[in-house]
Amino acid sequence: MGGVSGYIGLLLQLTSTLYQLLMSLQLALADYVPSVGKIDHGAWRSFESDGRSDVSCGFVDGDLIETYLDLPKSVQQELIQDLRGENNIPINTTVEELVKIIEELARIH
């Protein structure tokens, strides 16, 4: 799937557990990884149509998720400590498990 702004998107069906893991990681990374041009991640991924703008909701940003792979292992470990799922329940995973998941998703595109 492509868009008028030049992006290429990929639609995948994720399990609820994987979706919660990736969304929680996305939020942590958006706070940790410096954005290009100091533009807030939410604003950067918002959409505009017919003169109105709205936030992107329910989408996992694969580009942002993949930045996890470039972080030092100590930072990767720090980021997974606070991952939370539905009802704020902690998500238990390891750096190795998360790296494997992200690498598998990256190979799809």
Residue, then its C-alpha position, 0 to 999 in steps of 0.5 A: m500500500g502506498g500513499v500520496s506522501g511517498y510512504i509504503g505501508l504494510l498491513l498485517q494482522l497481529t495477535s492482541t498480545l503482539y499488538q500490545l507489545l509493539m504499541s507499548l514499545q512504540l510509546a517508549l521509543a517515541d519518548y526516547v528516540p530523538s525525532v528528526g527536526k524536533i517534530d513530535h512523533g504523534a504529529w509526524r504520523s498524523f494525517e491530513s485530509d480535506g484541510r483537517s488533521d487528525v492523529s494516527c490511531g491504532f497503527v504500529d510505526g515499523d520505522l520507529i519500532e526498528t530503531y530499537l535494533d540500533l540501540p545499545k543493549s543497556v538501553q534496550q533492556e531499560l526500555i522493556q522494563d516499563l512495557r505495559g499491556e491492557n489494563n496497565i499489566p506489565i509485559n514480560t519479555t526479554v531483549e532477545e525475544l523482542v529483537k527476534i520479533i522485530e527482525e522477523l517483522a522487518r524481513i516481511h517488507 
